[in-house]
Amino acid sequence: MKGRGCIFRQQIPYDGRELKVGQLVRQRIHERLRAKHEDPWSTPFRIVRRIGKKIYEIVTDKRIGRNPQRHIDDLKEYDVGDRLLRMCTLTAEAKDAAWPHIGDVTNVDTDYANGDTRFSDDWKDKTINVNYVGLNNMEQLVTKLKENDYDHV
């Protein structure tokens, strides 16, 4: 269709992301509403219901009556301990205390840092130290360990 007032919009395919009702999320704060040094994500809110594929209704304490509706691109999952656990490092004292339970972690073929585990790597016949994989990747780690025949886990 040709014409001066005709505007064509490109359809963006749905990527399949979903959030669950009752889940805690953080909401993006627009650049104009915050200072540069402030965190671009707000305090946690709870999802009340899913309205469409990409639209969710969240509960805030500022509005009474109707809850605001937000696009999934403006929401981010809120994990209470994930950020804290990613910053943790294993000290020499902690290694010495853990050695009787987990074995020697100094003589390994591959040592992954917190949150940097590459599940596509080949772990067969290697000694791997997989520190903290992250809350979202825990199931992926368990699946990889169950599917492959490893000598020790």
Wavefront OBJ file of the C-alpha trace (Angstrom):
o trace
v 0.000 0.000 0.000
v 1.431 3.327 -1.052
v 0.577 6.668 0.357
v 1.961 9.586 2.260
v 0.359 8.687 5.601
v 1.224 5.009 5.512
v 3.759 3.852 8.109
v 5.158 0.330 8.035
v 6.362 -1.129 11.302
v 8.669 -4.084 11.451
v 7.240 -6.917 13.543
v 9.705 -7.931 16.258
v 9.494 -11.694 16.868
v 8.589 -12.871 20.354
v 11.670 -14.302 22.066
v 9.742 -16.550 24.461
v 10.694 -14.862 27.732
v 8.136 -15.299 30.514
v 7.817 -14.131 34.077
v 5.702 -15.892 36.688
v 2.835 -14.437 38.691
v 4.098 -13.689 42.200
v 7.709 -13.354 41.040
v 9.799 -10.424 42.257
v 11.089 -8.138 39.507
v 12.908 -4.832 39.207
v 11.519 -2.121 36.961
v 13.703 -0.010 34.671
v 13.744 3.703 35.521
v 13.797 5.944 32.451
v 16.967 8.021 31.955
v 15.082 11.295 32.283
v 13.698 10.351 35.708
v 17.019 9.590 37.392
v 20.496 11.027 37.777
v 23.380 9.419 35.857
v 24.944 7.919 38.967
v 21.694 6.299 40.172
v 20.836 2.644 39.636
v 18.699 2.238 36.467
v 16.630 -0.492 38.171
v 14.113 0.191 40.945
v 13.443 -1.711 44.143
v 11.633 -5.043 43.757
v 7.969 -5.268 42.790
v 5.714 -8.306 42.535
v 3.996 -9.467 39.341
v 0.211 -9.625 39.771
v -0.829 -11.014 36.386
v 0.204 -11.499 32.788
v -1.883 -9.390 30.408
v -0.355 -10.333 27.055
v 2.729 -12.057 25.688
v 4.977 -9.200 26.754
v 2.851 -7.092 29.133
v 2.685 -7.661 32.897
v 0.831 -5.946 35.724
v 2.968 -5.243 38.798
v 2.165 -4.102 42.320
v 3.647 -0.833 43.489
v 3.095 1.026 46.722
v 2.636 4.416 45.009
v -0.638 3.858 43.153
v -3.869 2.980 44.830
v -6.418 1.261 42.630
v -5.066 0.304 39.249
v -1.625 -1.312 39.101
v 0.784 -0.201 36.365
v 1.329 -2.361 33.288
v 4.893 -2.840 32.119
v 6.550 -4.365 29.057
v 8.849 -7.340 29.697
v 11.832 -5.328 28.362
v 11.334 -2.910 31.279
v 11.334 -5.696 33.877
v 14.228 -7.744 35.198
v 14.180 -10.808 37.439
v 15.165 -10.041 41.022
v 17.478 -12.565 42.689
v 18.160 -11.760 46.308
v 21.459 -13.566 46.766
v 22.750 -13.999 43.236
v 24.703 -10.734 43.044
v 26.212 -11.270 46.492
v 27.308 -14.839 45.734
v 28.915 -13.820 42.424
v 31.179 -11.373 44.272
v 32.374 -13.968 46.817
v 35.882 -15.325 46.490
v 37.355 -18.453 48.025
v 40.027 -17.560 50.581
v 42.951 -19.756 51.576
v 41.356 -20.403 54.975
v 38.095 -21.486 53.354
v 39.957 -23.828 50.968
v 41.785 -25.432 53.913
v 38.523 -25.921 55.817
v 36.726 -27.343 52.750
v 39.565 -29.629 51.608
v 38.456 -32.701 53.639
v 34.970 -32.437 52.088
v 35.581 -31.411 48.465
v 39.182 -32.499 47.857
v 42.122 -30.542 46.521
v 40.907 -27.674 44.326
v 44.376 -26.327 43.516
v 45.323 -29.080 41.022
v 42.586 -28.759 38.381
v 42.559 -28.727 34.572
v 39.895 -25.999 34.296
v 38.933 -23.480 36.967
v 35.791 -21.420 36.299
v 35.224 -18.135 38.119
v 31.878 -17.333 39.728
v 29.152 -17.220 37.086
v 31.520 -17.957 34.180
v 30.961 -21.695 33.741
v 30.915 -22.749 30.081
v 28.630 -25.761 29.818
v 29.573 -26.372 26.173
v 33.178 -27.239 27.143
v 34.273 -30.885 27.162
v 34.761 -32.039 30.775
v 35.508 -35.690 29.999
v 38.643 -37.034 31.765
v 39.368 -33.619 33.311
v 39.322 -32.211 36.809
v 36.997 -29.202 36.859
v 36.460 -26.595 39.579
v 33.025 -25.040 39.015
v 32.727 -22.370 41.708
v 29.304 -20.652 41.824
v 27.361 -21.106 38.570
v 24.491 -18.748 39.440
v 20.928 -19.475 40.508
v 19.624 -19.495 36.935
v 22.264 -21.996 35.742
v 21.968 -24.561 38.540
v 19.565 -26.817 36.595
v 21.832 -26.675 33.537
v 24.776 -27.871 35.669
v 22.780 -30.762 37.150
v 21.577 -31.806 33.684
v 25.136 -31.815 32.297
v 26.381 -33.902 35.212
v 23.507 -36.412 34.904
v 23.690 -36.825 31.123
v 27.420 -37.541 30.937
v 29.339 -40.409 32.500
v 31.809 -38.747 34.856
v 34.075 -40.668 37.216
v 33.593 -38.343 40.213
v 31.168 -35.546 40.901
l 1 2 3 4 5 6 7 8 9 10 11 12 13 14 15 16 17 18 19 20 21 22 23 24 25 26 27 28 29 30 31 32 33 34 35 36 37 38 39 40 41 42 43 44 45 46 47 48 49 50 51 52 53 54 55 56 57 58 59 60 61 62 63 64 65 66 67 68 69 70 71 72 73 74 75 76 77 78 79 80 81 82 83 84 85 86 87 88 89 90 91 92 93 94 95 96 97 98 99 100 101 102 103 104 105 106 107 108 109 110 111 112 113 114 115 116 117 118 119 120 121 122 123 124 125 126 127 128 129 130 131 132 133 134 135 136 137 138 139 140 141 142 143 144 145 146 147 148 149 150 151 152 153
